[in-house]
């Protein structure tokens, strides 16, 4: 296993922007835009406001990095923390099905502030994103589904290392210091699924981004760490509970960084719904059956949802009482889809979850799992979910769903990305945006689509802050 760290550091220190394929280039840009949009909508969430209260002390003379709302300059690691919590506060950020993680949230949250402070270009931002996702997915796939099954939040555990890899590239670290940064971040990895449905879940993303910054800043100063962190009694064993050396050795020998990226091979799933990705396919199925059969919640006797073994792992709230809990409730998503005919950001507020018509019908949603052993993340994507709705008149309608909207098989168009961007911005304001604000929002989106043209990414972040300033009086603080 001794060559694994060498593979990572070689990849980072010798990376060339020109090696990025056109497909990966476009996927990366749109992932960054989509993640910033999700953060825009998330800044009003209590979790973000509380973290801002604790960590948003300004730095004198405009030093530091920007909190995206308002442009307040804070310490670099605190900017990564606050922006990171915002990216995941609404659970609206994308998912990498191959590792059951949200890669773009911790990576975007750390790359943009780091690039802003160090005066990096749009091209360097995109390259850092590619590097970060490559390291995240390679490590995650080596561990397989067992890592997630142990109760770890892979977004956070893997995100800290991926973010450190990205920032090591931006900081132009030597191979020795790059290895130190990776090893330090491996010891800072954390995040437990038990906190899903609470403010601490998005905090995981912020902490991963903050830890990435701290690991790289320490490495810059010559802070040392064990380069054998992925060997015996190291990261792999600690985060899976059990690893057979011969099996892992063989897997590591086969690992190649660069070339065909995981996002190109396995896809990146962009969220159409602001909730846990495990819910998207059957929620889409309920919406389709509702529309095809003109169903209402009053018509329904039972909704039976059948998923592959392990498909309910993250859906820990069967009796949700808050918006956060609703994001991890199969029962709520199905009933909200039936009642409203649409799933949007507003769906996941406390008031919507607590509606009497929802609470009185939670028992009508029956969860089932397919037969067989629990499958890993990649298999989950390849096996369908099944929805059957039985009406009070005894009629049954059903549907099998293989792919979620926004998945590799059903990708979002540029117009759908733009619609989501505007929806996120509208959600952040207490009143509809003015014509001028809409135009500025459109302008920033179009700029981001051409991210590679920026000589200094800080210019775009300033524009983002200016937009927030325009609508500041309309934001509910």
Number of C-alpha atoms within 10 A of each C-alpha: 18 14 14 20 20 17 14 22 24 16 20 30 18 10 17 11 14 9 12 20 14 10 11 18 19 13 17 23 21 19 23 26 23 27 26 26 24 28 32 26 25 28 28 20 18 14 21 25 18 13 19 19 10 10 16 19 13 16 13 9 7 12 14 22 27 30 28 27 22 17 19 18 21 22 20 22 23 28 30 33 32 35 34 31 34 36 32 31 30 27 27 29 29 27 24 25 25 24 27 24 24 28 30 30 35 34 35 29 31 35 27 29 29 26 22 22 17 16 16 21 21 23 21 24 29 26 24 30 29 26 28 30 27 26 23 27 24 22 22 24 19 16 21 19 22 19 24 24 16 13 16 20 27 26 31 30 27 30 38 35 31 35 36 37 34 31 31 32 26 23 17 13 20 17 18 15 22 30 29 29 32 29 25 27 28 26 18 19 24 22 23 17 19 14 15 22 24 15 19 19 24 30 25 30 37 34 28 35 35 27 29 34 30 19 28 30 19 15 24 19 9 13 14 16 18 14 20 18 22 20 19 15 13 15 18 21 17 13 21 18 10 13 16 9 13 10 10 16 15 11 14 18 11 9 14 15 16 16 10 13 21 21 21 14 10 16 19 25 25 26 23 23 26 23 26 24 28 24 25 23 23 28 28 23 24 28 22 17 19 19 13 10 9 10 18 16 19 12 15 21 18 20 24 18 23 20 22 23 19 19 21 18 14 21 20 19 19 17 16 23 18 18 23 23 23 29 29 26 25 27 28 30 28 27 26 24 22 26 17 13 16 14 21 17 19 12 22 23 17 16 13 18 25 17 12 10 15 21 16 10 17 20 14 17 21 14 15 15 16 16 9 9 9 18 17 22 21 17 15 21 21 11 17 19 23 22 24 20 24 17 18 12 9 10 11 14 14 17 16 15 17 16 20 24 17 21 22 18 14 12 15 18 10 11 9 13 20 19 12 20 23 20 17 22 24 16 21 24 19 14 13 14 19 11 9 10 16 16 12 17 21 15 13 17 21 13 16 19 16 12 23 19 13 18 14 21 25 23 13 18 21 17 18 23 17 17 21 23 15 16 19 16 12 15 16 12 11
